Amino acid sequence: MFIYVVNVSVKAEFAEKFKAESLKNAQNTVKEPNNIRFDVLQSPDDPSKFVLYEVYQDAAALDEHKQTSHYARWKAAVDPWMAEPRKAAKLEEVFFTE
């Protein structure tokens, strides 16, 4: 399994738009054959902070995801809303439950 965690900080005025676009992307991503999980999380203390928690069969599946049309649409829509560049971490499971 391959886990990808993305920390996102958007400009406050775009938080709801970011959430809506990310929901569309997530709903399409979970239909991908090698996606195991895709969570969109929002900070209750700062609504402009999000975490995308993505789990794929392997690293190649993440690369495949980044080639999809829904990812391209999401990226084009949300990039102008960023307060700072997204920060991503690639991880492997040590203990993982579904």
C-alpha positions as CSV (number, residue, x, y, z in Angstrom):
1,M,0.0,0.0,0.0
2,F,1.0,3.6,-0.7
3,I,-0.2,6.5,1.3
4,Y,-0.1,10.1,0.2
5,V,-0.9,12.9,2.7
6,V,-1.3,16.4,1.4
7,N,-1.6,19.4,3.7
8,V,-3.4,22.3,2.0
9,S,-3.8,25.9,3.1
10,V,-6.2,28.0,1.0
11,K,-7.1,31.6,1.1
12,A,-10.0,31.9,3.6
13,E,-12.4,33.3,1.0
14,F,-12.0,30.1,-1.1
15,A,-12.4,27.5,1.6
16,E,-15.9,26.5,0.6
17,K,-15.1,26.4,-3.1
18,F,-12.0,24.3,-2.3
19,K,-14.1,21.9,-0.3
20,A,-16.6,21.5,-3.1
21,E,-14.0,20.9,-5.8
22,S,-12.1,18.5,-3.6
23,L,-15.3,16.5,-2.9
24,K,-15.8,16.1,-6.7
25,N,-12.2,15.0,-7.1
26,A,-12.5,12.5,-4.2
27,Q,-15.8,11.1,-5.5
28,N,-14.1,10.3,-8.8
29,T,-10.9,9.1,-7.3
30,V,-12.5,6.4,-5.2
31,K,-13.8,4.9,-8.5
32,E,-10.2,4.4,-9.7
33,P,-9.4,0.7,-9.6
34,N,-6.2,1.1,-7.6
35,N,-7.5,3.7,-5.1
36,I,-8.2,2.3,-1.6
37,R,-9.3,5.5,0.2
38,F,-9.5,9.2,-0.4
39,D,-10.5,11.4,2.6
40,V,-10.9,15.2,2.5
41,L,-10.4,16.6,6.0
42,Q,-10.9,20.2,7.3
43,S,-9.6,21.8,10.4
44,P,-12.4,22.9,12.8
45,D,-10.1,25.5,14.3
46,D,-9.0,27.0,10.9
47,P,-11.4,26.3,8.0
48,S,-8.8,27.3,5.5
49,K,-6.6,24.3,6.4
50,F,-7.3,20.9,4.8
51,V,-5.7,17.5,4.7
52,L,-6.1,15.1,1.8
53,Y,-5.5,11.5,2.9
54,E,-5.1,9.2,0.0
55,V,-4.3,5.5,-0.1
56,Y,-3.4,3.6,-3.2
57,Q,-2.4,0.0,-4.0
58,D,1.1,1.3,-4.9
59,A,3.1,4.4,-6.0
60,A,2.2,3.7,-9.6
61,A,-1.5,4.1,-8.8
62,L,-0.8,7.6,-7.5
63,D,1.0,8.4,-10.7
64,E,-2.0,7.1,-12.6
65,H,-4.4,9.2,-10.5
66,K,-2.4,12.3,-11.4
67,Q,-3.0,11.6,-15.1
68,T,-6.8,11.5,-14.8
69,S,-9.1,14.3,-16.2
70,H,-10.7,14.8,-12.8
71,Y,-7.4,15.4,-11.1
72,A,-6.4,17.9,-13.9
73,R,-9.7,19.7,-13.5
74,W,-9.3,19.8,-9.7
75,K,-5.7,21.1,-9.9
76,A,-6.6,23.8,-12.4
77,A,-9.5,25.0,-10.3
78,V,-7.8,25.0,-6.9
79,D,-4.3,26.2,-7.7
80,P,-5.2,29.9,-7.7
81,W,-6.8,29.5,-4.3
82,M,-3.7,28.4,-2.5
83,A,-2.4,30.5,0.4
84,E,0.9,28.6,0.1
85,P,2.1,25.6,-1.9
86,R,0.6,22.2,-1.0
87,K,2.9,20.0,1.1
88,A,2.8,16.3,0.5
89,A,4.3,13.3,2.2
90,K,4.6,9.8,0.7
91,L,4.2,7.1,3.3
92,E,4.1,3.3,3.6
93,E,2.0,1.5,6.1
94,V,3.4,0.0,9.3
95,F,0.0,-0.8,10.8
96,F,-3.1,-0.1,8.7
97,T,-6.7,-1.0,9.2
98,E,-9.5,-0.5,6.8
